């Protein structure tokens, strides 16, 4: 319930937020604030901070997920879009059950509040990977009409892949 409320609130607030600040700043908030929520949950060790923390973390992850998925729809060339979307969908569908499969026994074995703190630590480590993505600031901040060029110049040309002459099957031949 708390996650659902947070998701709706995140979807409703995102439009207002990106009007007044850059999408990159919102993505930073969406990536960092859930970690802080989990730290608060782990340290407070109480029911009400758990509900508020889960709601708030859902708001922030909704911001990040919406920004990433909408930008990816703009930047990925048509010839790769269905393959990329399908792959991301499969990973997303598998991530939740695998995460539960890992964390549920941990919560049984350890104090559940410490598992929140441990997940916060792992999330902090992955946050560094997020900021290491080449051109991530431009990815979020470029106007929609220039988004396709961002992907082309940041990745395709550096990897010497030419979508008009390279068939998608050739990308996986190596």
C-alpha positions in Angstrom: 0.0 0.0 0.0 2.7 2.5 1.0 4.7 1.7 -2.2 1.6 2.3 -4.3 0.8 5.6 -2.7 4.4 6.6 -3.3 4.3 5.6 -6.9 1.2 7.6 -7.6 2.6 10.6 -5.7 5.9 10.3 -7.7 4.1 10.2 -11.0 2.0 13.3 -10.1 4.9 15.3 -8.8 7.4 14.6 -11.5 5.8 16.9 -14.1 5.9 19.8 -11.7 9.4 19.0 -10.6 11.0 18.9 -14.1 9.4 22.2 -15.0 11.4 23.9 -12.3 14.7 22.0 -12.3 16.8 20.0 -14.7 16.0 16.3 -15.3 19.6 15.5 -14.3 19.1 17.0 -10.8 15.8 15.1 -10.5 17.6 11.9 -11.5 20.2 12.5 -8.9 17.5 13.0 -6.3 15.7 9.9 -7.6 18.8 7.8 -7.2 20.1 9.1 -3.9 17.0 9.8 -1.8 15.7 6.2 -1.7 19.0 5.2 -0.1 18.5 7.8 2.6 15.0 6.4 3.1 16.3 2.9 3.7 18.9 4.2 6.1 16.2 6.0 8.1 14.1 2.8 8.0 17.0 0.7 9.2 18.0 3.1 12.0 14.5 3.9 13.2 13.4 0.3 13.5 9.8 1.2 13.8 6.6 0.6 11.8 5.7 4.2 11.0 9.1 5.2 9.7 8.9 2.0 7.6 5.6 3.1 6.0 6.8 6.7 5.4 10.2 5.5 4.1 8.7 3.0 1.7 6.3 5.7 0.4 9.0 8.3 0.0 11.4 5.8 -1.7 8.6 4.9 -4.1 8.2 8.6 -5.0 11.9 9.0 -5.7 12.3 5.7 -7.6 9.3 6.6 -9.8 11.0 9.8 -10.7 14.2 8.0 -11.7 12.5 5.1 -13.5 10.2 7.5 -15.5 13.0 9.7 -16.5 15.2 6.8 -17.6 12.5 5.0 -19.6 11.2 8.1 -21.3 14.7 9.2 -22.3 15.6 5.7 -23.5 12.5 5.8 -25.8 13.9 9.0 -27.3 17.6 8.0 -27.6 17.6 4.4 -28.8 17.4 4.2 -32.6 14.3 2.5 -34.0 16.2 -0.5 -35.2 17.3 -1.3 -31.6 14.3 -0.1 -29.6 12.2 -3.2 -29.5 15.2 -5.4 -28.6 16.4 -3.0 -25.9 12.9 -2.5 -24.4 12.3 -6.3 -24.3 15.7 -6.9 -22.6 15.0 -4.2 -20.0 11.5 -5.6 -19.4 12.9 -9.1 -18.8 15.6 -7.8 -16.4 13.0 -5.8 -14.6 10.6 -8.7 -14.3 13.3 -11.0 -13.0 14.8 -8.4 -10.6 11.9 -8.3 -8.1 11.5 -12.1 -7.5 15.3 -12.5 -7.4 15.6 -9.6 -4.9 12.9 -11.2 -2.7 14.5 -14.6 -3.0 17.7 -13.1 -1.7 16.4 -10.7 0.9 13.6 -12.8 2.4 16.0 -15.4 3.9 18.3 -12.6 5.0 15.4 -11.0 6.9 14.6 -14.3 8.5 18.2 -14.9 9.6 19.2 -11.4 10.5 17.2 -8.5 12.0 15.2 -7.1 9.1 16.2 -3.6 10.0 19.9 -4.5 9.3 18.9 -5.9 5.9 17.6 -2.4 5.1 20.9 -0.9 6.1 22.8 -3.6 4.1 20.6 -2.8 1.0 21.4 0.9 1.5 25.1 0.1 1.4 24.8 -1.9 -1.8 22.6 0.8 -3.4 25.3 3.4 -2.5 27.9 1.3 -4.3 25.7 1.0 -7.4 25.1 4.8 -7.2 28.7 5.3 -8.1 28.2 3.2 -11.2 25.3 5.4 -12.2 27.4 8.5 -12.1 30.2 6.8 -14.1 27.9 6.3 -17.1 29.5 8.4 -19.9 27.4 11.4 -20.9 24.8 10.8 -18.2 24.2 14.5 -17.6 23.6 15.1 -21.3 21.4 12.1 -21.5 18.9 13.7 -19.1 19.3 17.3 -20.0 19.3 17.4 -23.8 16.1 18.5 -25.5 14.0 15.7 -27.0 14.9 16.6 -30.6 18.6 16.2 -29.9 18.3 13.0 -27.9 18.9 10.7 -30.8 22.1 12.5 -31.5 23.3 11.9 -27.9 23.1 8.2 -28.3 24.8 8.3 -31.7 27.7 10.4 -30.6 28.1 9.0 -27.1 28.0 5.3 -28.0 27.6 4.3 -31.7 30.4 6.4 -33.1 32.8 5.6 -30.2 32.1 1.9 -30.7 32.1 2.4 -34.5 28.6 1.0 -34.9 26.6 2.5 -37.8 22.9 1.7 -37.4 22.1 2.2 -41.1 24.7 -0.2 -42.3 25.0 -2.5 -39.4 22.3 -5.1 -39.0 21.3 -5.7 -35.3 22.4 -9.4 -35.7 25.9 -8.2 -36.5 26.2 -6.6 -33.1 25.9 -10.0 -31.4 28.2 -11.9 -33.8 31.3 -11.3 -31.8 
